[in-house]
Amino acid sequence: MTATLAELYENPINFTRLSSDELFALDYDDVAKLQLHHFQKRFEKLRPQLKALDRLAEDVDIESVTSFDDLASLGFPHTMYKSYASADVENRRYDRLTRWLQGFTTHNLSGVNLEGVETLDDWLDVLEASTPLRPSASSGTSGKISLFPRSTVEVPFFFEHFLRMYGPLRDMVASGNYPFICAYPARHGRHSMTLVFDLMKQHVYGGRDDMIITLGDGRTGASELWLAGKVRRADTLGEKLELTPREQLLAKRLAADAKDSAKRWDDFIERAVLAQKGKTVVYNGFWLQLFQIAQECASRGVKVEWAQDSAILAGGGTKGYTFPEDWMDTVQSVFPFQYPSQFREVYAMTETTALSLRCDEGHLHPLPWGIQHVADPETGLALPREGVQRGRMLVMDLLPSTYWSGTATGDDVTINWDGGCDCGRKGPYFLNSIKRLADTRGGDDKITCAKTPQAFERLEEYLTA
């Protein structure tokens, strides 16, 4: 065993000391042994400290991890981080929300003073001021925001995960010499993307805010994300929308901001496109945002003329949006970069920092500090780790130590376990055909536990009791 492997066995954080080329050159048999070793160690360490993990392990009768297949039973459903009771948010029962969140983190939340807390953002502010927790919120595309229990221990891993998205251009992005452009509608807030902006400002740009160009300069906090999810759910289900007086005031402010949409796009195109003509930039955003930029530029007769050595990253799926058939033609008519050769593309999610990087062959290769597995969506049983398998994506991030990162995602993936990609990278890879299971199963994404079908439902009941 080489010194490198010895260090990797000692602590999975040592994976982050290796370049992407070095990581993908590791023998996958060694990687699999390392992953199982740390999977076992994380379970042994965290089960006594996390109520949610202990309860689930007891319910599915797992005392120790013996194989990767155990992840099919021990992976929290991706919906678990939104399993709190909506009524507790509506009725400002932040004591109950605190007890719910305590089930997911090793940090002690019992001493948090909730006096005067009136909103979700008040609550999260108090948690951050009193504990190492740094929770991030999802955009609530399903109608209810997720609250992910990341802490100061894991924030550096999260930032490294972001920089790794750019592959060999990582050091260029981290140099601080080039403006960072993202068409996200807010500069500050609780979403993971706004956390990236703050980390870039602090660690890359030396505190300079002018190097970060976003569509909006305001704030999208948890309260705004919650309201947006609530409105989206009512629209989807055809329910009557009932807002509290506080939400009504917030809705009026958001409606006023929406009226300035055209002006915001004018300002963004001026700062991000016209003012950067011929310059090298760093761009990051979902495919939807890239398409929106292309549409707005096309409607104004503007082309994006960034320098050819710019770092362009896109991905993130459809985010519930139905693209027109010619959407990529619109993008290519505005941007001077050819897809796929000049675009960095990744498969990433909040639940794991072990993202997957697209190679020149169009395949997605996962970074080895994360475990990937596939389960049958019907039975919840793990599928064989050989040949080509399609099913529900299971992940386990080996870096976090204050929360359980095993997750049963909502993604429908196809993975080639035998590897052999023509790009030369070792190990298994995903086909770049990932969809949401809710889309491929007619809206049904009920997650079944491999050992006890009702285990996840009982866990949600336990956490909210």
Secondary structure as a PSIPRED ss2 file (coil, helix, strand):
# PSIPRED VFORMAT (PSIPRED V4.0)

   1 M C   1.000  0.000  0.000
   2 T C   1.000  0.000  0.000
   3 A H   0.000  1.000  0.000
   4 T H   0.000  1.000  0.000
   5 L H   0.000  1.000  0.000
   6 A H   0.000  1.000  0.000
   7 E H   0.000  1.000  0.000
   8 L H   0.000  1.000  0.000
   9 Y H   0.000  1.000  0.000
  10 E H   0.000  1.000  0.000
  11 N C   1.000  0.000  0.000
  12 P H   0.000  1.000  0.000
  13 I H   0.000  1.000  0.000
  14 N H   0.000  1.000  0.000
  15 F H   0.000  1.000  0.000
  16 T H   0.000  1.000  0.000
  17 R H   0.000  1.000  0.000
  18 L C   1.000  0.000  0.000
  19 S C   1.000  0.000  0.000
  20 S H   0.000  1.000  0.000
  21 D H   0.000  1.000  0.000
  22 E H   0.000  1.000  0.000
  23 L H   0.000  1.000  0.000
  24 F H   0.000  1.000  0.000
  25 A C   1.000  0.000  0.000
  26 L C   1.000  0.000  0.000
  27 D C   1.000  0.000  0.000
  28 Y H   0.000  1.000  0.000
  29 D H   0.000  1.000  0.000
  30 D H   0.000  1.000  0.000
  31 V H   0.000  1.000  0.000
  32 A H   0.000  1.000  0.000
  33 K H   0.000  1.000  0.000
  34 L H   0.000  1.000  0.000
  35 Q H   0.000  1.000  0.000
  36 L H   0.000  1.000  0.000
  37 H H   0.000  1.000  0.000
  38 H H   0.000  1.000  0.000
  39 F H   0.000  1.000  0.000
  40 Q H   0.000  1.000  0.000
  41 K H   0.000  1.000  0.000
  42 R H   0.000  1.000  0.000
  43 F H   0.000  1.000  0.000
  44 E H   0.000  1.000  0.000
  45 K H   0.000  1.000  0.000
  46 L H   0.000  1.000  0.000
  47 R C   1.000  0.000  0.000
  48 P C   1.000  0.000  0.000
  49 Q C   1.000  0.000  0.000
  50 L C   1.000  0.000  0.000
  51 K H   0.000  1.000  0.000
  52 A H   0.000  1.000  0.000
  53 L H   0.000  1.000  0.000
  54 D H   0.000  1.000  0.000
  55 R H   0.000  1.000  0.000
  56 L H   0.000  1.000  0.000
  57 A H   0.000  1.000  0.000
  58 E H   0.000  1.000  0.000
  59 D H   0.000  1.000  0.000
  60 V C   1.000  0.000  0.000
  61 D C   1.000  0.000  0.000
  62 I C   1.000  0.000  0.000
  63 E C   1.000  0.000  0.000
  64 S C   1.000  0.000  0.000
  65 V C   1.000  0.000  0.000
  66 T C   1.000  0.000  0.000
  67 S C   1.000  0.000  0.000
  68 F H   0.000  1.000  0.000
  69 D H   0.000  1.000  0.000
  70 D H   0.000  1.000  0.000
  71 L H   0.000  1.000  0.000
  72 A H   0.000  1.000  0.000
  73 S H   0.000  1.000  0.000
  74 L H   0.000  1.000  0.000
  75 G C   1.000  0.000  0.000
  76 F E   0.000  0.000  1.000
  77 P E   0.000  0.000  1.000
  78 H H   0.000  1.000  0.000
  79 T H   0.000  1.000  0.000
  80 M H   0.000  1.000  0.000
  81 Y H   0.000  1.000  0.000
  82 K H   0.000  1.000  0.000
  83 S C   1.000  0.000  0.000
  84 Y C   1.000  0.000  0.000
  85 A C   1.000  0.000  0.000
  86 S H   0.000  1.000  0.000
  87 A H   0.000  1.000  0.000
  88 D H   0.000  1.000  0.000
  89 V H   0.000  1.000  0.000
  90 E H   0.000  1.000  0.000
  91 N C   1.000  0.000  0.000
  92 R C   1.000  0.000  0.000
  93 R C   1.000  0.000  0.000
  94 Y H   0.000  1.000  0.000
  95 D H   0.000  1.000  0.000
  96 R H   0.000  1.000  0.000
  97 L H   0.000  1.000  0.000
  98 T H   0.000  1.000  0.000
  99 R H   0.000  1.000  0.000
 100 W H   0.000  1.000  0.000
 101 L H   0.000  1.000  0.000
 102 Q H   0.000  1.000  0.000
 103 G C   1.000  0.000  0.000
 104 F C   1.000  0.000  0.000
 105 T C   1.000  0.000  0.000
 106 T C   1.000  0.000  0.000
 107 H C   1.000  0.000  0.000
 108 N C   1.000  0.000  0.000
 109 L C   1.000  0.000  0.000
 110 S C   1.000  0.000  0.000
 111 G C   1.000  0.000  0.000
 112 V C   1.000  0.000  0.000
 113 N C   1.000  0.000  0.000
 114 L C   1.000  0.000  0.000
 115 E C   1.000  0.000  0.000
 116 G C   1.000  0.000  0.000
 117 V C   1.000  0.000  0.000
 118 E C   1.000  0.000  0.000
 119 T C   1.000  0.000  0.000
 120 L H   0.000  1.000  0.000
 121 D H   0.000  1.000  0.000
 122 D H   0.000  1.000  0.000
 123 W H   0.000  1.000  0.000
 124 L H   0.000  1.000  0.000
 125 D H   0.000  1.000  0.000
 126 V H   0.000  1.000  0.000
 127 L H   0.000  1.000  0.000
 128 E H   0.000  1.000  0.000
 129 A H   0.000  1.000  0.000
 130 S H   0.000  1.000  0.000
 131 T C   1.000  0.000  0.000
 132 P C   1.000  0.000  0.000
 133 L E   0.000  0.000  1.000
 134 R C   1.000  0.000  0.000
 135 P C   1.000  0.000  0.000
 136 S E   0.000  0.000  1.000
 137 A E   0.000  0.000  1.000
 138 S C   1.000  0.000  0.000
 139 S C   1.000  0.000  0.000
 140 G C   1.000  0.000  0.000
 141 T C   1.000  0.000  0.000
 142 S C   1.000  0.000  0.000
 143 G C   1.000  0.000  0.000
 144 K C   1.000  0.000  0.000
 145 I C   1.000  0.000  0.000
 146 S C   1.000  0.000  0.000
 147 L E   0.000  0.000  1.000
 148 F E   0.000  0.000  1.000
 149 P C   1.000  0.000  0.000
 150 R C   1.000  0.000  0.000
 151 S E   0.000  0.000  1.000
 152 T C   1.000  0.000  0.000
 153 V C   1.000  0.000  0.000
 154 E C   1.000  0.000  0.000
 155 V H   0.000  1.000  0.000
 156 P H   0.000  1.000  0.000
 157 F H   0.000  1.000  0.000
 158 F H   0.000  1.000  0.000
 159 F H   0.000  1.000  0.000
 160 E H   0.000  1.000  0.000
 161 H H   0.000  1.000  0.000
 162 F H   0.000  1.000  0.000
 163 L H   0.000  1.000  0.000
 164 R H   0.000  1.000  0.000
 165 M C   1.000  0.000  0.000
 166 Y C   1.000  0.000  0.000
 167 G H   0.000  1.000  0.000
 168 P H   0.000  1.000  0.000
 169 L H   0.000  1.000  0.000
 170 R H   0.000  1.000  0.000
 171 D H   0.000  1.000  0.000
 172 M H   0.000  1.000  0.000
 173 V H   0.000  1.000  0.000
 174 A H   0.000  1.000  0.000
 175 S C   1.000  0.000  0.000
 176 G C   1.000  0.000  0.000
 177 N C   1.000  0.000  0.000
 178 Y C   1.000  0.000  0.000
 179 P C   1.000  0.000  0.000
 180 F E   0.000  0.000  1.000
 181 I E   0.000  0.000  1.000
 182 C E   0.000  0.000  1.000
 183 A C   1.000  0.000  0.000
 184 Y C   1.000  0.000  0.000
 185 P C   1.000  0.000  0.000
 186 A C   1.000  0.000  0.000
 187 R C   1.000  0.000  0.000
 188 H E   0.000  0.000  1.000
 189 G E   0.000  0.000  1.000
 190 R C   1.000  0.000  0.000
 191 H E   0.000  0.000  1.000
 192 S H   0.000  1.000  0.000
 193 M H   0.000  1.000  0.000
 194 T H   0.000  1.000  0.000
 195 L H   0.000  1.000  0.000
 196 V H   0.000  1.000  0.000
 197 F H   0.000  1.000  0.000
 198 D H   0.000  1.000  0.000
 199 L H   0.000  1.000  0.000
 200 M H   0.000  1.000  0.000
 201 K H   0.000  1.000  0.000
 202 Q H   0.000  1.000  0.000
 203 H H   0.000  1.000  0.000
 204 V C   1.000  0.000  0.000
 205 Y C   1.000  0.000  0.000
 206 G C   1.000  0.000  0.000
 207 G C   1.000  0.000  0.000
 208 R C   1.000  0.000  0.000
 209 D C   1.000  0.000  0.000
 210 D C   1.000  0.000  0.000
 211 M C   1.000  0.000  0.000
 212 I E   0.000  0.000  1.000
 213 I E   0.000  0.000  1.000
 214 T E   0.000  0.000  1.000
 215 L C   1.000  0.000  0.000
 216 G C   1.000  0.000  0.000
 217 D C   1.000  0.000  0.000
 218 G C   1.000  0.000  0.000
 219 R E   0.000  0.000  1.000
 220 T E   0.000  0.000  1.000
 221 G C   1.000  0.000  0.000
 222 A H   0.000  1.000  0.000
 223 S H   0.000  1.000  0.000
 224 E H   0.000  1.000  0.000
 225 L H   0.000  1.000  0.000
 226 W H   0.000  1.000  0.000
 227 L H   0.000  1.000  0.000
 228 A H   0.000  1.000  0.000
 229 G H   0.000  1.000  0.000
 230 K H   0.000  1.000  0.000
 231 V H   0.000  1.000  0.000
 232 R H   0.000  1.000  0.000
 233 R H   0.000  1.000  0.000
 234 A H   0.000  1.000  0.000
 235 D H   0.000  1.000  0.000
 236 T H   0.000  1.000  0.000
 237 L H   0.000  1.000  0.000
 238 G C   1.000  0.000  0.000
 239 E C   1.000  0.000  0.000
 240 K C   1.000  0.000  0.000
 241 L C   1.000  0.000  0.000
 242 E C   1.000  0.000  0.000
 243 L C   1.000  0.000  0.000
 244 T C   1.000  0.000  0.000
 245 P H   0.000  1.000  0.000
 246 R H   0.000  1.000  0.000
 247 E H   0.000  1.000  0.000
 248 Q H   0.000  1.000  0.000
 249 L H   0.000  1.000  0.000
 250 L H   0.000  1.000  0.000
 251 A H   0.000  1.000  0.000
 252 K H   0.000  1.000  0.000
 253 R H   0.000  1.000  0.000
 254 L H   0.000  1.000  0.000
 255 A H   0.000  1.000  0.000
 256 A H   0.000  1.000  0.000
 257 D H   0.000  1.000  0.000
 258 A H   0.000  1.000  0.000
 259 K H   0.000  1.000  0.000
 260 D C   1.000  0.000  0.000
 261 S H   0.000  1.000  0.000
 262 A H   0.000  1.000  0.000
 263 K H   0.000  1.000  0.000
 264 R H   0.000  1.000  0.000
 265 W H   0.000  1.000  0.000
 266 D H   0.000  1.000  0.000
 267 D H   0.000  1.000  0.000
 268 F H   0.000  1.000  0.000
 269 I H   0.000  1.000  0.000
 270 E H   0.000  1.000  0.000
 271 R H   0.000  1.000  0.000
 272 A H   0.000  1.000  0.000
 273 V H   0.000  1.000  0.000
 274 L H   0.000  1.000  0.000
 275 A H   0.000  1.000  0.000
 276 Q H   0.000  1.000  0.000
 277 K C   1.000  0.000  0.000
 278 G C   1.000  0.000  0.000
 279 K C   1.000  0.000  0.000
 280 T C   1.000  0.000  0.000
 281 V C   1.000  0.000  0.000
 282 V E   0.000  0.000  1.000
 283 Y E   0.000  0.000  1.000
 284 N E   0.000  0.000  1.000
 285 G E   0.000  0.000  1.000
 286 F E   0.000  0.000  1.000
 287 W H   0.000  1.000  0.000
 288 L H   0.000  1.000  0.000
 289 Q H   0.000  1.000  0.000
 290 L H   0.000  1.000  0.000
 291 F H   0.000  1.000  0.000
 292 Q H   0.000  1.000  0.000
 293 I H   0.000  1.000  0.000
 294 A H   0.000  1.000  0.000
 295 Q H   0.000  1.000  0.000
 296 E H   0.000  1.000  0.000
 297 C H   0.000  1.000  0.000
 298 A H   0.000  1.000  0.000
 299 S H   0.000  1.000  0.000
 300 R C   1.000  0.000  0.000
 301 G C   1.000  0.000  0.000
 302 V C   1.000  0.000  0.000
 303 K C   1.000  0.000  0.000
 304 V C   1.000  0.000  0.000
 305 E C   1.000  0.000  0.000
 306 W C   1.000  0.000  0.000
 307 A C   1.000  0.000  0.000
 308 Q C   1.000  0.000  0.000
 309 D C   1.000  0.000  0.000
 310 S C   1.000  0.000  0.000
 311 A E   0.000  0.000  1.000
 312 I E   0.000  0.000  1.000
 313 L E   0.000  0.000  1.000
 314 A E   0.000  0.000  1.000
 315 G E   0.000  0.000  1.000
 316 G C   1.000  0.000  0.000
 317 G C   1.000  0.000  0.000
 318 T C   1.000  0.000  0.000
 319 K C   1.000  0.000  0.000
 320 G C   1.000  0.000  0.000
 321 Y C   1.000  0.000  0.000
 322 T C   1.000  0.000  0.000
 323 F C   1.000  0.000  0.000
 324 P C   1.000  0.000  0.000
 325 E C   1.000  0.000  0.000
 326 D C   1.000  0.000  0.000
 327 W H   0.000  1.000  0.000
 328 M H   0.000  1.000  0.000
 329 D H   0.000  1.000  0.000
 330 T H   0.000  1.000  0.000
 331 V H   0.000  1.000  0.000
 332 Q H   0.000  1.000  0.000
 333 S H   0.000  1.000  0.000
 334 V H   0.000  1.000  0.000
 335 F C   1.000  0.000  0.000
 336 P C   1.000  0.000  0.000
 337 F C   1.000  0.000  0.000
 338 Q C   1.000  0.000  0.000
 339 Y C   1.000  0.000  0.000
 340 P C   1.000  0.000  0.000
 341 S C   1.000  0.000  0.000
 342 Q C   1.000  0.000  0.000
 343 F C   1.000  0.000  0.000
 344 R E   0.000  0.000  1.000
 345 E E   0.000  0.000  1.000
 346 V E   0.000  0.000  1.000
 347 Y E   0.000  0.000  1.000
 348 A E   0.000  0.000  1.000
 349 M E   0.000  0.000  1.000
 350 T C   1.000  0.000  0.000
 351 E C   1.000  0.000  0.000
 352 T E   0.000  0.000  1.000
 353 T E   0.000  0.000  1.000
 354 A E   0.000  0.000  1.000
 355 L E   0.000  0.000  1.000
 356 S E   0.000  0.000  1.000
 357 L E   0.000  0.000  1.000
 358 R E   0.000  0.000  1.000
 359 C C   1.000  0.000  0.000
 360 D C   1.000  0.000  0.000
 361 E C   1.000  0.000  0.000
 362 G C   1.000  0.000  0.000
 363 H C   1.000  0.000  0.000
 364 L E   0.000  0.000  1.000
 365 H E   0.000  0.000  1.000
 366 P E   0.000  0.000  1.000
 367 L C   1.000  0.000  0.000
 368 P C   1.000  0.000  0.000
 369 W C   1.000  0.000  0.000
 370 G E   0.000  0.000  1.000
 371 I E   0.000  0.000  1.000
 372 Q E   0.000  0.000  1.000
 373 H E   0.000  0.000  1.000
 374 V E   0.000  0.000  1.000
 375 A E   0.000  0.000  1.000
 376 D C   1.000  0.000  0.000
 377 P C   1.000  0.000  0.000
 378 E C   1.000  0.000  0.000
 379 T C   1.000  0.000  0.000
 380 G C   1.000  0.000  0.000
 381 L C   1.000  0.000  0.000
 382 A E   0.000  0.000  1.000
 383 L C   1.000  0.000  0.000
 384 P C   1.000  0.000  0.000
 385 R C   1.000  0.000  0.000
 386 E C   1.000  0.000  0.000
 387 G C   1.000  0.000  0.000
 388 V E   0.000  0.000  1.000
 389 Q E   0.000  0.000  1.000
 390 R E   0.000  0.000  1.000
 391 G E   0.000  0.000  1.000
 392 R E   0.000  0.000  1.000
 393 M E   0.000  0.000  1.000
 394 L E   0.000  0.000  1.000
 395 V E   0.000  0.000  1.000
 396 M E   0.000  0.000  1.000
 397 D E   0.000  0.000  1.000
 398 L C   1.000  0.000  0.000
 399 L C   1.000  0.000  0.000
 400 P C   1.000  0.000  0.000
 401 S C   1.000  0.000  0.000
 402 T C   1.000  0.000  0.000
 403 Y C   1.000  0.000  0.000
 404 W C   1.000  0.000  0.000
 405 S C   1.000  0.000  0.000
 406 G C   1.000  0.000  0.000
 407 T E   0.000  0.000  1.000
 408 A E   0.000  0.000  1.000
 409 T E   0.000  0.000  1.000
 410 G E   0.000  0.000  1.000
 411 D E   0.000  0.000  1.000
 412 D E   0.000  0.000  1.000
 413 V E   0.000  0.000  1.000
 414 T E   0.000  0.000  1.000
 415 I E   0.000  0.000  1.000
 416 N E   0.000  0.000  1.000
 417 W C   1.000  0.000  0.000
 418 D C   1.000  0.000  0.000
 419 G C   1.000  0.000  0.000
 420 G C   1.000  0.000  0.000
 421 C C   1.000  0.000  0.000
 422 D C   1.000  0.000  0.000
 423 C C   1.000  0.000  0.000
 424 G C   1.000  0.000  0.000
 425 R C   1.000  0.000  0.000
 426 K C   1.000  0.000  0.000
 427 G C   1.000  0.000  0.000
 428 P C   1.000  0.000  0.000
 429 Y E   0.000  0.000  1.000
 430 F E   0.000  0.000  1.000
 431 L C   1.000  0.000  0.000
 432 N C   1.000  0.000  0.000
 433 S C   1.000  0.000  0.000
 434 I C   1.000  0.000  0.000
 435 K E   0.000  0.000  1.000
 436 R E   0.000  0.000  1.000
 437 L H   0.000  1.000  0.000
 438 A H   0.000  1.000  0.000
 439 D H   0.000  1.000  0.000
 440 T H   0.000  1.000  0.000
 441 R C   1.000  0.000  0.000
 442 G C   1.000  0.000  0.000
 443 G C   1.000  0.000  0.000
 444 D C   1.000  0.000  0.000
 445 D C   1.000  0.000  0.000
 446 K C   1.000  0.000  0.000
 447 I C   1.000  0.000  0.000
 448 T C   1.000  0.000  0.000
 449 C C   1.000  0.000  0.000
 450 A C   1.000  0.000  0.000
 451 K C   1.000  0.000  0.000
 452 T C   1.000  0.000  0.000
 453 P C   1.000  0.000  0.000
 454 Q C   1.000  0.000  0.000
 455 A H   0.000  1.000  0.000
 456 F H   0.000  1.000  0.000
 457 E H   0.000  1.000  0.000
 458 R H   0.000  1.000  0.000
 459 L H   0.000  1.000  0.000
 460 E H   0.000  1.000  0.000
 461 E H   0.000  1.000  0.000
 462 Y H   0.000  1.000  0.000
 463 L H   0.000  1.000  0.000
 464 T H   0.000  1.000  0.000
 465 A C   1.000  0.000  0.000
